[in-house]
Amino acid sequence: MTHLLVWSLSPVGTVLNAGLLYVVLVAAGARWDRPLLWLIVAIFVAACAYFDVRAYVARKRAGLTAYEAGEAVMERMWGPSASKEEH
């Protein structure tokens, strides 16, 4: 699960999620040639890029790798894993 989180919080994940958002909006009936569709996708990419940069800066300040930061997020959301609770 942590690997999925690490990929989704990366620039690669942002591009993939933006592509999927575009596909879902077009499948839901949005016209691909309308500027509003591209504006929605652009706002999504800008917001994700902002959060990606903030996460990167925070991770570097803490001296964590991407995987360690993902583990920290998972622990904060779900608590320590069962193997850590046993020790």
All heavy atoms as an XYZ file, in Angstrom:
675
protein
N       0.820     -1.190      0.000
C       0.000      0.000      0.000
C       0.868      1.261      0.000
O       0.501      2.248     -0.615
C      -0.917     -0.040      1.225
C      -1.927      1.034      1.228
S      -3.065      0.821     -0.118
C      -4.524      1.352      0.629
N       1.999      1.182      0.678
C       2.870      2.355      0.744
C       3.423      2.700     -0.630
O       3.546      3.873     -0.964
C       4.019      2.105      1.735
O       3.456      1.801      3.012
C       4.896      3.329      1.876
N       3.749      1.690     -1.435
C       4.263      1.967     -2.778
C       3.225      2.712     -3.609
O       3.567      3.630     -4.363
C       4.654      0.674     -3.490
C       5.846      0.013     -2.897
N       7.099      0.580     -2.933
C       5.998     -1.152     -2.236
C       7.957     -0.204     -2.343
N       7.312     -1.275     -1.898
N       1.975      2.351     -3.474
C       0.908      3.042     -4.190
C       0.826      4.499     -3.742
O       0.676      5.402     -4.570
C      -0.425      2.333     -3.950
C      -1.641      2.894     -4.644
C      -1.481      2.813     -6.155
C      -2.876      2.131     -4.215
N       0.944      4.734     -2.444
C       0.914      6.096     -1.914
C       2.104      6.897     -2.430
O       1.949      8.058     -2.831
C       0.912      6.064     -0.382
C       0.928      7.406      0.330
C      -0.339      8.187      0.009
C       1.074      7.220      1.817
N       3.289      6.302     -2.433
C       4.490      6.998     -2.909
C       4.328      7.394     -4.375
O       4.634      8.520     -4.763
C       5.740      6.118     -2.701
C       6.950      6.702     -3.418
C       6.040      5.965     -1.212
N       3.817      6.482     -5.203
C       3.625      6.793     -6.616
C       2.544      7.846     -6.814
O       2.657      8.715     -7.676
C       3.282      5.544     -7.412
C       4.498      4.798     -7.817
C       5.032      3.708     -7.213
C       5.369      5.113     -8.897
N       6.172      3.317     -7.849
C       6.402      4.159     -8.897
C       5.372      6.103     -9.875
C       7.423      4.171     -9.828
C       6.392      6.103    -10.808
C       7.398      5.146    -10.775
N       1.478      7.776     -6.022
C       0.391      8.741     -6.217
C       0.787     10.145     -5.781
O       0.241     11.121     -6.273
C      -0.866      8.291     -5.474
O      -0.670      8.376     -4.085
N       1.753     10.252     -4.870
C       2.212     11.569     -4.423
C       3.419     12.068     -5.209
O       4.028     13.057     -4.828
C       2.558     11.516     -2.926
C       1.387     11.259     -1.992
C       1.868     11.133     -0.560
C       0.343     12.351     -2.120
N       3.738     11.421     -6.307
C       4.868     11.827     -7.140
C       4.358     12.574     -8.370
O       3.170     12.524     -8.683
C       5.654     10.591     -7.572
O       4.925      9.868     -8.542
N       5.254     13.257     -9.078
C       4.833     13.910    -10.327
C       4.268     12.923    -11.352
O       3.363     13.265    -12.103
C       6.118     14.558    -10.837
C       6.926     14.791     -9.600
C       6.624     13.630     -8.699
N       4.784     11.701    -11.362
C       4.246     10.680    -12.267
C       2.788     10.401    -11.915
O       1.929     10.282    -12.799
C       5.093      9.385    -12.189
C       4.454      8.266    -12.974
C       6.501      9.648    -12.661
N       2.491     10.305    -10.634
C       1.118     10.090    -10.186
C       0.214     11.248    -10.554
O      -0.952     11.047    -10.918
N       0.749     12.457    -10.482
C      -0.041     13.636    -10.850
C      -0.435     13.589    -12.320
O      -1.591     13.824    -12.674
C       0.754     14.923    -10.563
O       0.974     15.007     -9.155
C       0.020     16.153    -11.033
N       0.506     13.243    -13.183
C       0.216     13.165    -14.617
C      -0.783     12.040    -14.887
O      -1.743     12.216    -15.655
C       1.521     12.962    -15.421
C       1.228     12.655    -16.873
C       2.409     14.187    -15.291
N      -0.578     10.894    -14.249
C      -1.499      9.770    -14.430
C      -2.902     10.137    -13.940
O      -3.895      9.882    -14.628
C      -0.991      8.545    -13.682
C      -1.873      7.309    -13.741
C      -2.004      6.809    -15.173
C      -1.309      6.218    -12.850
N      -3.001     10.747    -12.771
C      -4.314     11.136    -12.238
C      -4.987     12.189    -13.112
O      -6.203     12.161    -13.296
C      -4.178     11.637    -10.803
C      -3.878     10.527     -9.830
O      -4.215      9.369    -10.064
N      -3.222     10.866     -8.735
N      -4.214     13.121    -13.657
C      -4.790     14.137    -14.550
C      -5.318     13.472    -15.818
O      -6.389     13.837    -16.312
C      -3.746     15.197    -14.887
N      -4.577     12.521    -16.340
C      -5.045     11.796    -17.518
C      -6.327     11.027    -17.237
O      -7.251     11.016    -18.050
N      -6.368     10.394    -16.077
C      -7.578      9.660    -15.708
C      -8.758     10.602    -15.484
O      -9.893     10.268    -15.846
C      -7.316      8.823    -14.461
C      -6.354      7.647    -14.661
C      -6.038      6.985    -13.314
C      -6.919      6.639    -15.624
N      -8.507     11.770    -14.904
C      -9.576     12.762    -14.731
C     -10.129     13.175    -16.085
O     -11.353     13.239    -16.268
C      -9.047     13.990    -13.973
C     -10.024     15.149    -13.848
C     -11.228     14.765    -12.980
C      -9.321     16.376    -13.284
N      -9.244     13.426    -17.044
C      -9.670     13.797    -18.386
C     -10.541     12.701    -19.011
O     -11.612     12.973    -19.553
C      -8.444     14.077    -19.262
C      -8.775     14.282    -20.708
C      -9.233     15.513    -21.155
C      -8.651     13.255    -21.630
C      -9.551     15.711    -22.488
C      -8.972     13.447    -22.964
C      -9.419     14.671    -23.383
O      -9.742     14.865    -24.697
N     -10.086     11.459    -18.904
C     -10.837     10.334    -19.486
C     -12.213     10.213    -18.839
O     -13.221     10.023    -19.527
C     -10.034      9.019    -19.340
C     -10.884      7.818    -19.666
C      -8.802      9.056    -20.227
N     -12.272     10.336    -17.525
C     -13.554     10.223    -16.825
C     -14.491     11.358    -17.223
O     -15.688     11.131    -17.461
C     -13.336     10.203    -15.287
C     -14.635     10.398    -14.537
C     -12.680      8.898    -14.877
N     -13.977     12.576    -17.321
C     -14.833     13.705    -17.704
C     -15.351     13.551    -19.130
O     -16.525     13.828    -19.401
C     -14.070     15.021    -17.542
C     -13.795     15.446    -16.099
C     -12.925     16.694    -16.073
C     -15.079     15.663    -15.328
N     -14.491     13.099    -20.041
C     -14.937     12.889    -21.421
C     -15.947     11.744    -21.477
O     -16.961     11.815    -22.175
C     -13.733     12.645    -22.357
C     -14.178     12.165    -23.724
C     -12.901     13.917    -22.475
N     -15.696     10.670    -20.719
C     -16.630      9.542    -20.692
C     -17.973      9.952    -20.093
O     -19.015      9.399    -20.457
C     -16.039      8.384    -19.894
N     -17.951     10.934    -19.193
C     -19.186     11.404    -18.569
C     -19.944     12.389    -19.457
O     -21.027     12.839    -19.096
C     -18.883     12.052    -17.221
N     -19.353     12.738    -20.600
C     -20.080     13.590    -21.534
C     -19.469     14.950    -21.783
O     -20.035     15.742    -22.544
N     -18.338     15.255    -21.175
C     -17.698     16.553    -21.432
C     -17.137     16.550    -22.853
O     -16.621     15.548    -23.329
C     -16.587     16.803    -20.425
N     -17.246     17.668    -23.508
C     -16.719     17.778    -24.879
C     -15.243     18.112    -24.804
O     -14.844     19.054    -24.139
C     -17.466     18.878    -25.625
C     -18.957     18.658    -25.694
C     -19.520     18.472    -27.059
N     -18.666     18.925    -28.128
C     -19.031     19.781    -29.053
N     -20.223     20.307    -29.023
N     -18.197     20.104    -30.021
N     -14.413     17.359    -25.520
C     -12.961     17.523    -25.448
C     -12.489     18.845    -26.029
O     -11.409     19.324    -25.714
C     -12.241     16.368    -26.135
C     -12.446     16.341    -27.616
C     -13.455     15.732    -28.286
C     -11.640     16.981    -28.587
N     -13.325     15.941    -29.622
C     -12.212     16.710    -29.841
C     -10.486     17.754    -28.542
C     -11.667     17.188    -31.017
C      -9.946     18.237    -29.715
C     -10.533     17.944    -30.942
N     -13.303     19.478    -26.871
C     -12.897     20.726    -27.509
C     -13.367     21.972    -26.751
O     -13.155     23.087    -27.207
C     -13.394     20.768    -28.957
C     -14.912     20.629    -29.058
O     -15.548     20.227    -28.074
O     -15.446     20.916    -30.151
N     -13.973     21.772    -25.580
C     -14.437     22.919    -24.784
C     -13.325     23.395    -23.852
O     -12.681     22.588    -23.183
C     -15.643     22.532    -23.936
C     -16.880     22.086    -24.698
C     -17.609     23.230    -25.396
N     -17.919     24.319    -24.514
C     -19.071     24.479    -23.889
N     -20.029     23.599    -24.017
N     -19.268     25.519    -23.123
N     -13.094     24.683    -23.749
C     -12.034     25.205    -22.879
C     -12.263     24.890    -21.389
O     -11.296     24.764    -20.639
C     -12.070     26.719    -23.114
C     -12.772     26.907    -24.413
C     -13.699     25.740    -24.567
N     -13.517     24.752    -20.984
C     -13.789     24.487    -19.573
C     -13.193     23.152    -19.130
O     -12.667     23.035    -18.016
C     -15.297     24.507    -19.300
C     -15.722     24.309    -17.844
C     -15.110     25.395    -16.961
C     -17.222     24.305    -17.724
N     -13.234     22.162    -19.993
C     -12.629     20.866    -19.663
C     -11.141     21.033    -19.405
O     -10.612     20.520    -18.419
C     -12.859     19.864    -20.800
C     -12.117     18.530    -20.659
C     -12.654     17.742    -19.474
C     -12.220     17.736    -21.931
N     -10.463     21.744    -20.276
C      -9.020     21.938    -20.118
C      -8.712     22.809    -18.905
O      -7.676     22.614    -18.255
C      -8.424     22.517    -21.392
C      -8.567     21.552    -22.514
C      -9.435     21.626    -23.566
C      -7.869     20.314    -22.657
N      -9.300     20.520    -24.362
C      -8.345     19.691    -23.832
C      -6.885     19.657    -21.914
C      -7.860     18.468    -24.276
C      -6.407     18.442    -22.359
C      -6.889     17.858    -23.522
N      -9.598     23.743    -18.589
C      -9.417     24.567    -17.387
C      -9.512     23.705    -16.134
O      -8.702     23.846    -15.206
C     -10.456     25.688    -17.345
C     -10.413     26.586    -16.110
C      -9.106     27.352    -16.056
C     -11.598     27.540    -16.106
N     -10.466     22.798    -16.099
C     -10.616     21.897    -14.949
C      -9.375     21.033    -14.783
O      -8.852     20.883    -13.674
C     -11.881     21.039    -15.106
C     -13.129     21.906    -14.977
C     -11.905     19.902    -14.093
C     -14.415     21.219    -15.392
N      -8.887     20.475    -15.872
C      -7.690     19.632    -15.803
C      -6.474     20.464    -15.385
O      -5.654     20.022    -14.573
C      -7.448     18.914    -17.148
C      -6.119     18.180    -17.158
C      -8.591     17.947    -17.445
N      -6.366     21.687    -15.896
C      -5.240     22.562    -15.532
C      -5.281     22.927    -14.052
O      -4.241     22.944    -13.378
C      -5.247     23.822    -16.393
N      -6.464     23.215    -13.513
C      -6.596     23.526    -12.081
C      -6.204     22.311    -11.254
O      -5.499     22.428    -10.243
C      -8.024     24.000    -11.759
C      -8.261     25.386    -12.355
C      -8.268     24.009    -10.246
C      -9.702     25.843    -12.281
N      -6.625     21.129    -11.677
C      -6.260     19.901    -10.983
C      -4.746     19.705    -10.972
O      -4.153     19.411     -9.929
C      -6.950     18.707    -11.649
C      -6.597     17.383    -11.036
C      -7.228     16.953     -9.883
C      -5.626     16.579    -11.599
C      -6.894     15.744     -9.309
C      -5.289     15.372    -11.043
C      -5.919     14.943     -9.887
N      -4.104     19.869    -12.115
C      -2.648     19.692    -12.204
C      -1.932     20.737    -11.347
O      -0.963     20.418    -10.650
C      -2.178     19.750    -13.672
C      -0.668     19.836    -13.772
C      -2.688     18.541    -14.430
N      -2.407     21.976    -11.371
C      -1.769     23.030    -10.569
C      -1.893     22.739     -9.075
O      -0.916     22.894     -8.331
C      -2.398     24.383    -10.898
N      -3.059     22.312     -8.645
C      -3.241     21.990     -7.227
C      -2.372     20.809     -6.823
O      -1.724     20.830     -5.765
C      -4.712     21.688     -6.937
N      -2.317     19.791     -7.656
C      -1.477     18.622     -7.355
C      -0.005     18.997     -7.341
O       0.755     18.519     -6.487
C      -1.721     17.513     -8.369
S      -3.320     16.721     -8.196
N       0.420     19.835     -8.278
C       1.822     20.259     -8.317
C       2.183     21.029     -7.048
O       3.269     20.838     -6.484
C       2.078     21.113     -9.553
N       1.282     21.874     -6.591
C       1.508     22.624     -5.348
C       1.704     21.660     -4.179
O       2.648     21.796     -3.399
C       0.321     23.559     -5.101
C       0.347     24.229     -3.752
C       1.238     25.258     -3.491
C      -0.525     23.828     -2.745
C       1.260     25.875     -2.245
C      -0.506     24.437     -1.505
C       0.378     25.452     -1.257
O       0.402     26.055     -0.029
N       0.825     20.672     -4.057
C       0.949     19.714     -2.965
C       2.179     18.816     -3.133
O       2.809     18.442     -2.140
C      -0.320     18.878     -2.828
C      -1.471     19.663     -2.286
C      -2.642     19.781     -3.013
C      -1.386     20.288     -1.058
C      -3.699     20.511     -2.520
C      -2.444     21.022     -0.551
C      -3.610     21.129     -1.282
N       2.538     18.471     -4.368
C       3.754     17.682     -4.603
C       4.992     18.431     -4.129
O       5.867     17.861     -3.475
C       3.909     17.336     -6.086
C       2.982     16.236     -6.547
O       2.375     15.564     -5.690
O       2.860     16.060     -7.779
N       5.068     19.709     -4.451
C       6.223     20.515     -4.046
C       6.256     20.655     -2.526
O       7.322     20.517     -1.910
C       6.203     21.899     -4.737
C       7.224     22.834     -4.134
C       6.435     21.729     -6.231
N       5.113     20.912     -1.910
C       5.082     21.028     -0.440
C       5.502     19.726      0.223
O       6.248     19.731      1.196
C       3.677     21.398      0.031
C       3.358     22.856     -0.209
C       2.112     23.284      0.481
N       2.235     23.046      1.917
C       1.231     23.055      2.767
N       0.020     23.290      2.329
N       1.418     22.840      4.041
N       5.039     18.607     -0.299
C       5.406     17.311      0.271
C       6.893     17.042      0.073
O       7.563     16.524      0.981
C       4.573     16.200     -0.368
N       7.425     17.397     -1.075
C       8.846     17.195     -1.342
C       9.707     18.021     -0.386
O      10.677     17.520      0.187
C       9.163     17.549     -2.794
C      10.624     17.421     -3.135
C      11.175     16.167     -3.383
C      11.452     18.534     -3.200
C      12.520     16.036     -3.687
C      12.789     18.411     -3.500
C      13.319     17.166     -3.740
O      14.645     17.036     -4.029
N       9.353     19.285     -0.198
C      10.117     20.162      0.694
C      10.043     19.639      2.127
O      11.064     19.573      2.826
C       9.606     21.616      0.590
C      10.183     22.486      1.684
C       9.929     22.187     -0.783
N       8.864     19.255      2.576
C       8.720     18.734      3.943
C       9.512     17.441      4.122
O      10.156     17.226      5.156
C       7.246     18.494      4.258
N       9.490     16.599      3.114
C      10.224     15.330      3.184
C      11.723     15.579      3.246
O      12.439     14.956      4.034
C       9.874     14.484      1.964
C      10.530     13.141      1.931
C      10.003     12.315      0.776
N      10.253     12.845     -0.539
C      11.381     12.652     -1.224
N      12.360     11.976     -0.710
N      11.515     13.154     -2.431
N      12.221     16.504      2.451
C      13.648     16.817      2.454
C      14.072     17.454      3.776
O      15.157     17.191      4.279
C      14.017     17.743      1.287
C      14.028     17.032     -0.039
C      15.076     15.939     -0.010
C      15.161     15.231     -1.328
N      16.104     14.130     -1.300
N      13.225     18.313      4.336
C      13.540     18.920      5.641
C      13.652     17.873      6.733
O      14.470     17.994      7.631
C      12.470     19.931      6.030
C      12.606     21.243      5.336
C      11.637     22.247      5.903
N      11.671     23.455      5.104
C      10.667     24.275      4.950
N       9.512     24.036      5.554
N      10.772     25.342      4.209
N      12.820     16.858      6.653
C      12.833     15.791      7.648
C      13.912     14.752      7.358
O      14.171     13.886      8.196
C      11.471     15.109      7.714
N      14.541     14.833      6.190
C      15.587     13.891      5.827
C      15.073     12.491      5.542
O      15.767     11.511      5.799
N      13.875     12.395      5.006
C      13.273     11.097      4.727
C      13.323     10.771      3.241
O      13.281     11.673      2.401
C      11.806     11.092      5.171
C      11.515     11.348      6.639
C      10.025     11.488      6.858
C      12.086     10.229      7.490
N      13.385      9.475      2.937
C      13.210      9.047      1.553
C      11.713      9.068      1.254
O      10.885      9.207      2.157
C      13.749      7.627      1.333
O      12.950      6.708      2.084
C      15.206      7.514      1.739
N      11.366      8.917     -0.020
C       9.946      8.909     -0.391
C       9.221      7.749      0.284
O       8.092      7.899      0.756
C       9.794      8.822     -1.906
N       9.866      6.586      0.353
C       9.227      5.431      0.972
C       9.051      5.644      2.479
O       8.002      5.312      3.030
C      10.049      4.167      0.714
C       9.343      2.924      1.188
C       8.334      2.355      0.424
C       9.648      2.336      2.408
C       7.655      1.235      0.849
C       8.986      1.215      2.843
C       7.994      0.660      2.067
O       7.321     -0.442      2.495
N      10.053      6.220      3.141
C       9.931      6.495      4.580
C       8.810      7.498      4.858
O       8.071      7.354      5.834
C      11.255      7.025      5.134
C      12.354      6.006      5.186
C      13.704      6.615      5.493
O      13.911      7.825      5.245
O      14.569      5.868      5.967
N       8.687      8.497      3.994
C       7.594      9.461      4.160
C       6.249      8.785      3.954
O       5.289      9.052      4.681
C       7.761     10.623      3.177
N       6.167      7.879      2.978
C       4.932      7.125      2.765
C       4.581      6.267      3.961
O       3.421      6.177      4.368
N       5.588      5.621      4.547
C       5.363      4.825      5.759
C       4.860      5.698      6.900
O       3.960      5.305      7.647
C       6.654      4.120      6.178
C       6.993      2.916      5.355
C       6.059      1.754      5.628
O       5.709      1.504      6.792
O       5.674      1.095      4.649
N       5.431      6.896      7.049
C       4.999      7.806      8.107
C       3.543      8.227      7.913
O       2.772      8.305      8.878
C       5.911      9.030      8.157
N       3.160      8.477      6.665
C       1.771      8.849      6.384
C       0.838      7.694      6.713
O      -0.207      7.877      7.349
C       1.618      9.285      4.905
C       0.151      9.400      4.525
C       2.333     10.593      4.663
N       1.224      6.487      6.299
C       0.382      5.316      6.576
C       0.255      5.078      8.088
O      -0.835      4.765      8.572
C       0.957      4.072      5.896
C       0.916      4.142      4.382
S      -0.738      4.357      3.711
C      -1.409      2.748      4.001
N       1.341      5.238      8.819
C       1.274      5.060     10.277
C       0.387      6.116     10.919
O      -0.342      5.823     11.860
C       2.677      5.112     10.878
C       3.442      3.832     10.718
C       4.762      3.852     11.458
O       4.941      4.684     12.371
O       5.619      3.035     11.100
N       0.478      7.330     10.417
C      -0.356      8.393     10.991
C      -1.832      8.150     10.701
O      -2.694      8.402     11.542
C       0.069      9.741     10.434
C      -0.687     10.865     11.071
C      -0.074     12.175     10.785
N      -0.820     13.185     11.513
C      -0.351     14.352     11.815
N       0.862     14.666     11.487
N      -1.093     15.217     12.449
N      -2.138      7.639      9.505
C      -3.532      7.393      9.137
C      -4.098      6.152      9.817
O      -5.225      6.165     10.289
C      -3.649      7.226      7.613
C      -3.493      8.511      6.850
S      -3.436      8.315      5.053
C      -4.691      7.147      4.713
N      -3.322      5.066      9.844
C      -3.846      3.772     10.272
C      -3.223      3.241     11.550
O      -3.585      2.160     12.012
C      -3.663      2.733      9.171
C      -4.279      3.149      7.892
C      -3.627      3.573      6.786
C      -5.676      3.221      7.590
N      -4.524      3.900      5.797
C      -5.801      3.688      6.268
C      -6.839      2.946      8.302
C      -7.020      3.874      5.645
C      -8.056      3.127      7.668
C      -8.146      3.581      6.370
N      -2.256      3.941     12.115
C      -1.574      3.449     13.307
C      -0.424      2.531     12.911
O      -0.251      2.193     11.748
N       0.380      2.125     13.892
C       1.525      1.279     13.584
C       1.079     -0.083     13.041
O       0.011     -0.577     13.371
C       2.255      1.120     14.905
C       1.384      1.699     15.947
C       0.276      2.446     15.292
N       1.947     -0.671     12.206
C       1.627     -1.981     11.640
C       1.674     -3.041     12.735
O       2.238     -2.842     13.795
C       2.607     -2.324     10.516
O       3.908     -2.436     11.051
N       1.077     -4.191     12.460
C       0.999     -5.263     13.455
C       2.381     -5.742     13.872
O       2.613     -6.066     15.024
C       0.191     -6.432     12.892
N       3.342     -5.765     12.947
C       4.687     -6.215     13.284
C       5.370     -5.254     14.239
O       6.156     -5.653     15.075
C       5.524     -6.404     12.022
O       5.663     -5.162     11.348
N       5.080     -3.956     14.162
C       5.679     -2.983     15.073
C       5.020     -3.021     16.445
O       5.640     -2.716     17.448
C       5.589     -1.569     14.488
C       6.533     -1.367     13.338
C       6.518      0.074     12.898
C       7.486      0.267     11.745
N       7.489      1.645     11.294
N       3.740     -3.361     16.485
C       3.037     -3.431     17.763
C       3.524     -4.596     18.614
O       3.481     -4.555     19.821
C       1.532     -3.526     17.538
C       0.916     -2.240     17.025
C      -0.572     -2.408     16.771
O      -1.092     -3.534     16.861
O      -1.211     -1.391     16.456
N       4.002     -5.672     17.970
C       4.438     -6.857     18.688
C       5.759     -6.625     19.404
O       6.046     -7.265     20.391
C       4.576     -8.031     17.713
C       3.222     -8.480     17.170
C       3.394     -9.518     16.070
O       4.558     -9.846     15.710
O       2.377     -9.975     15.556
N       6.583     -5.698     18.906
C       7.905     -5.499     19.504
C       7.853     -4.619     20.700
O       7.262     -3.839     21.080
C       8.872     -4.890     18.492
C       9.139     -5.804     17.333
N       9.777     -6.999     17.471
C       8.826     -5.692     16.030
C       9.880     -7.582     16.299
N       9.282     -6.797     15.395
